[in-house]
Amino acid sequence: MPKVSKDAWAQAEKRTGLASENAGKPGAVDRILELRRLPVVELALDEITPNPRQPRRSFDANGEGSTLERLAADIKEHSVLMPILVVERGPGQFQIVAGERRWRASALAGKLTIPARVLSQERWPRPLDDKEILALSMAENYQRKDLDPWEEAANAKQLADFGYSQREIASIMGRSQPYINQLLKGQEAAAQLAGDKSLIAPTVSPVTIAEAQRIKDETVRQEMLEKVRTGEAGLREVRAAKRRAEREAKSEETRQADERKTLLGRCLMQASLLEDTLSTIRSDAASYIEAYEELRTALTTCEGEIGRCLEALRQAAATAGG
């Protein structure tokens, strides 16, 4: 490997902050991203091996006019403009952290070397672990912004499995935290919806599945999930169905509230009649004796009506709560 001056290493160490952090603690995401500012050297292509945890699943190497071939043509004319990032695994042995697509295209272009930034496990106070290498590789790929949503979801899940929080994943991938949350929930919902991803239409996004999963009404939710799975409904249709279901649920809640108010009014009215009857008895006991049967019937009627109203209110409240 070509020599790098001590001053260059010292400046890189100062920028990344790793010179003072050698206790084996995981680096912060912003510090991980800063490692891309290491000195640039030229490495032979045959000294470099790909990263087995490469986030990218396809390099589009087949077919006329493929993106990899177009990149190779561009490299042949202009060389590699953005250095790749590698970690030193031994003398003359380097593993790609980020930039495998450029490395492959350079080989197609007939290049023998490629500019690289090297993370030396000897020079750095603390070697990068797999978790940090994965974050670097992800960050590099997301600068290009050409991964599809399912790759994004798989990458977010991989980062989550390595212990990164959704906030950290959002920083690494250059996305918002709510979007990362949707990706993770969508991937999980997709597994429940169809164990085999091939059963889901290729145009479907995990974000759409996650949005459908958020519909509260069970019937509407299952209907929209099936339409999403087959490609009959997209994000716009799911959100429209969700809004309709929420409006209908709100209308039903309003109807039940009005019904409870009516029942409560009836209950209070009967209670008022009962109070009037009791007031009459208290003021003139003789009237109770003279109109015993009439008053007994009135009391019985009031008691029955109040009981029915209370039972109706209890059932309405139980339905609203369930």
C-alpha positions, 0 to 999 in steps of 0.5 A: 500500500502506498505510504501516507504522511503522518500529518495526513493521518494525524489530520484524519484522526483529528477530524474523525475523533477516533484518536481519543476514542479507543475504548472499543465503544461504538462510534457515533453515526456522524463520526462514522460518516466523517471517515470518508474524509480519509487520505486518498491512495491508489490501490490495485484492483486485484488487492481488493475483495467485495464486502459480503454484507454489501447492501446493494443486491443488484449491479445491473451488469447484464444487458446492453446499456446497463448502468454498470456498463455506462459507469464503466464507459464513464470511468474509462473516459474520466477515471473514478471521481469518487474514491472507494472506501476499504478496510485493510485486512492484511498486507496487500489485502483490502475489503470494500466498505463502500464503492463495490459498483465503482470497483466492478465498473473499473474492472470492466473499463480495464483499469488496474488501480482505483483511488481509495480511502483506507481504514487501517486496522493498525493505524487506527486506535480502534478497528471498525467493527462490522456494525460500523462498516455496515453503516459506512457502506449504507451511507455511501450507497444512499448518497446515490439514492437509487435503491428501490424501497424493498432494498431500503427496507431490507437495509433498514432491517439489517441496521436495526438488527445491528442495534442502530436506532431508527433515528440513527438509521434515518441519519445513515440512509438520509431519510426521515425517521417516520419513513424508516418506521414505515419501511420496517413496519411495511416489511414486517406486515409484508411477511404476515401478508404473504410469507413469499414476497413473490406473491406481492405485486412487484410495484408494491412498496413496503410503505404502502403496506404499512399504511394499509396496516394502520387502517383501524377498521378490520374489514377495510384493513383486510380488503385494502391489504389484499388490494395492495398485495395484488397491485390493485391499490397504491398509496393514494388509494390506501390513504383515501380508504383510510380517510373514508373509514375514519370519517365513517367511524367518526359518524358512528361515534357521533350517532352513538353519542347522540343516542346516549344523550337521548337516553340520558334525557329520558332517564332524567325526565323519569327521575324528575317525574319520580321526584315530583311524585315523592314530593306530593307524598311528602307534602300530603300523606292523605293524598297517597292514601286516597290515590294509592293505586294511581300513585303505585302505578306511576311509581312502578312505571317510573322505576321500569322506565329508568331501569330500561334507560340505564340498561340502554346507556350501559350497553351503548357505553360498552359498545363505544368502549369495545 
